[in-house]
Amino acid sequence: MENNMYDNNNNNVLPPGYRFYPTEEELVEFYLRNKLDGKRNDIQRVIPVVNIYHHNPSELPEMAGEVIKHDTEQWFFFIPIQDREARGGRPTRLTTQGYWKATGTPGFVYSSNNNRIIGGKRTMVFYKGRAPNGKKTQWKMNEYKASTHGEPSLTNNHITNLKLQHEFSLCRVYKKSKCVRAFDRRPAGSGLLLPPHQPLINNNNNNNNNNNNDNNNNNNNNNNNIGTSSSSREIIQPMGNYNDLSDTPLWDFEDWNFI
């Protein structure tokens, strides 16, 4: 039987029907964390080191890892820190034909085990030409940075003391699509550790009292149920602008603390 795992040049490729669709947690905790720690050199077959700012977006698919080079939807790269960024300056995002511009509000990447922040994410759009007269294109990028192992704190509903490792970042390059993608997997809510849902009360006496109250307040509940949880009535406030509706960056990675 022919082995479809290899092409004519004996390069490992995914068989038809398989796609590389990692979660954001896997990108940060496995791929980026191993790269920062100098472990698992084999991951470069999937995500190579490429300074994407030295290339135009249309050139990047051919530079993708050998395992996913033929993907037609998205491509992943490790971006090394720029010299000026290492000296405390802002990175240069210019290419020969245009520039990458941050858009929307940066968000966080969470652990699925305890819902704690493990990294940061921002979205950028590629513009042809030079600012401020650049022409917006369909090319987009999500850039991820891993946080340190220390715990950030929550002050007045704002995240503080979040330190990011910046020797390498990981980016996902893709073209804007009208199709709804299920790539992002985040817990709802904005806290460092999301509060658990309150358990339902099964006490018989409380149930009897609640039945009477429900009859009296049925009309009010019908009007107030929209946007709330039926058991805990907790208010959910999502972090970040996940639909990238705004082209105006509200704050950026450069405003966060780095080690």
C-alpha positions in Angstrom: 0.0 0.0 0.0 1.3 3.4 -0.9 2.3 5.5 2.1 0.6 8.9 1.7 2.5 10.4 4.7 5.4 11.3 2.4 5.7 13.2 -0.9 8.0 12.4 -3.8 10.9 14.1 -2.0 10.4 11.9 1.1 9.1 14.9 3.1 6.6 14.3 5.8 3.2 15.8 4.9 -0.3 15.4 6.4 -2.6 13.0 4.5 -5.7 14.3 2.8 -8.3 15.5 5.2 -5.9 16.3 8.1 -5.4 19.9 9.1 -3.1 21.5 11.7 -5.7 23.3 13.9 -4.2 23.8 17.4 -6.0 25.7 20.1 -4.5 28.9 21.4 -3.6 27.2 24.6 -1.6 24.5 22.6 0.1 27.2 20.6 1.3 29.0 23.7 1.8 26.2 26.3 3.3 23.6 24.0 4.8 25.2 20.9 5.8 28.6 22.1 6.8 27.5 25.6 9.0 24.7 24.3 10.6 27.1 21.8 11.4 29.6 24.6 12.8 26.9 26.8 15.0 25.5 24.0 13.2 22.1 23.9 11.7 20.0 21.2 13.7 21.1 18.1 11.3 18.9 16.0 8.6 21.5 16.4 10.4 23.6 13.8 9.2 21.1 11.2 5.7 22.5 12.0 6.4 26.0 13.0 9.8 27.4 11.7 11.6 30.6 12.7 10.9 33.3 10.2 11.2 37.1 10.6 7.9 37.8 8.8 8.6 41.5 8.6 11.4 40.8 6.1 8.8 39.3 3.7 5.5 40.2 2.2 2.5 38.1 3.3 2.1 36.4 -0.1 5.6 34.9 0.3 5.0 33.4 3.7 3.0 30.2 2.8 6.0 28.9 1.0 8.1 29.4 4.1 5.7 27.4 6.4 6.8 24.2 8.1 7.2 21.2 5.9 4.3 19.4 7.7 1.7 22.1 7.0 3.2 23.9 4.0 0.4 22.9 1.8 -2.3 24.3 4.0 -4.4 26.8 2.2 -6.0 28.6 5.1 -3.4 29.5 7.8 0.4 29.3 8.4 2.4 29.5 11.7 5.8 31.0 12.4 8.1 31.8 15.4 9.2 35.5 15.2 12.6 36.3 16.8 12.9 39.5 18.8 14.2 42.5 16.8 17.4 44.2 17.9 15.6 47.5 18.6 12.9 45.7 20.6 15.6 44.0 22.7 17.0 47.5 23.5 13.6 48.6 24.7 12.3 50.2 21.5 9.2 49.3 19.5 9.4 46.7 16.8 9.4 47.7 13.1 6.6 46.1 11.2 7.4 47.4 7.7 7.9 45.2 4.7 9.1 46.1 1.2 5.5 46.5 0.0 3.6 47.6 3.1 3.2 47.3 6.9 1.4 45.4 9.6 -0.9 47.5 11.8 -2.3 46.4 15.1 -6.1 46.4 15.3 -8.7 46.0 18.0 -8.0 45.3 21.6 -5.4 42.7 22.7 -6.7 39.8 24.6 -5.4 37.0 26.7 -4.9 33.2 26.3 -6.2 31.1 29.1 -5.4 27.6 30.5 -8.1 25.1 30.2 -7.2 23.6 33.5 -7.7 26.6 35.8 -8.7 29.4 33.4 -5.6 31.4 34.3 -3.8 33.7 31.9 -0.9 32.0 30.1 -0.2 34.6 27.4 -1.3 37.5 25.4 -2.7 37.9 21.9 -3.1 40.7 19.5 -4.4 40.9 15.9 -2.7 42.8 13.0 -3.8 43.6 9.5 -1.5 44.1 6.5 -1.7 47.3 4.5 0.0 47.9 1.1 1.9 51.1 0.7 3.0 53.4 3.5 1.0 55.0 6.3 -1.2 56.9 6.5 -2.2 56.1 2.9 -1.8 52.4 3.0 -4.5 50.2 1.5 -6.0 47.5 3.7 -5.7 43.9 2.5 -7.2 40.6 3.4 -4.1 39.4 5.2 -4.3 39.2 8.9 -2.1 37.9 11.7 -2.6 36.8 15.3 0.6 37.2 17.4 1.0 35.3 20.7 3.4 35.9 23.5 3.8 33.6 26.5 3.6 35.0 30.1 6.0 34.3 32.8 5.1 31.7 35.4 4.4 34.4 38.0 0.8 35.3 38.6 -0.6 38.5 37.3 -3.0 40.4 39.5 -6.5 41.9 39.1 -6.9 45.5 40.2 -10.1 47.4 39.6 -11.1 44.9 36.9 -7.8 45.5 35.1 -4.9 43.1 34.6 -1.7 44.4 36.1 1.8 42.9 36.5 1.4 40.7 33.5 4.9 40.0 32.2 5.5 38.5 28.8 8.5 36.6 27.5 9.6 38.2 24.3 12.6 36.3 22.9 10.2 34.7 20.5 6.6 35.2 19.7 4.3 32.9 17.7 2.2 34.2 14.8 -0.7 32.7 12.9 -1.0 34.3 9.4 -4.2 33.9 7.4 -6.5 35.6 5.0 -9.7 37.2 6.2 -12.6 34.8 5.5 -16.3 35.3 5.5 -16.6 31.8 7.0 -17.0 31.6 10.8 -13.9 29.9 12.3 -13.9 27.9 15.5 -10.3 28.6 16.2 -10.5 30.6 19.4 -11.2 28.6 22.6 -11.5 30.9 25.6 -13.5 30.8 28.8 -16.2 33.4 29.2 -15.5 36.1 31.6 -12.8 38.6 32.3 -11.2 37.5 35.6 -7.9 35.9 36.3 -9.7 32.9 37.8 -13.3 32.7 36.7 -15.8 32.1 39.5 -17.5 28.7 39.4 -21.2 28.6 38.8 -23.3 28.5 41.9 -24.9 25.1 42.4 -28.7 24.8 42.2 -30.4 24.7 45.7 -32.3 21.4 46.1 -33.7 22.0 49.6 -37.4 21.2 49.7 -38.4 24.2 51.8 -36.5 26.5 49.5 -38.2 24.9 46.5 -41.6 25.5 48.0 -40.8 29.1 48.6 -39.3 29.6 45.2 -42.4 28.1 43.6 -44.5 30.8 45.1 -42.0 33.5 44.2 -41.8 32.3 40.7 -45.5 32.5 40.2 -45.5 36.2 41.3 -42.3 37.1 39.3 -42.8 35.1 36.2 -43.5 38.1 34.0 -40.5 40.0 35.3 -38.2 37.0 34.7 -39.3 36.7 31.1 -38.2 40.3 30.5 -34.9 40.0 32.4 -33.5 36.7 31.4 -31.7 38.0 28.3 -27.9 38.1 28.7 -27.8 36.5 32.2 -27.2 33.0 33.5 -30.4 31.4 34.9 -28.6 29.9 37.9 -26.0 32.4 38.9 -27.1 35.6 37.3 -23.4 36.4 36.8 -22.5 39.1 34.2 -20.2 37.9 31.5 -17.8 40.4 30.1 -15.6 39.0 27.3 -12.0 40.1 27.0 -10.8 41.7 23.9 -12.3 42.4 20.5 -12.5 39.0 18.9 -14.2 40.1 15.7 -11.6 42.7 14.9 -14.3 45.3 14.3 -12.0 48.3 15.0 -8.8 49.3 13.3 -7.8 51.6 16.2 -5.5 49.9 18.7 -6.6 50.8 22.2 -3.5 49.4 23.8 -0.7 47.2 22.7 1.8 44.6 23.8 4.4 47.3 24.1 2.4 48.7 27.0 2.7 45.5 29.0 5.7 44.6 31.2 8.4 42.4 29.7 11.1 40.5 31.4 
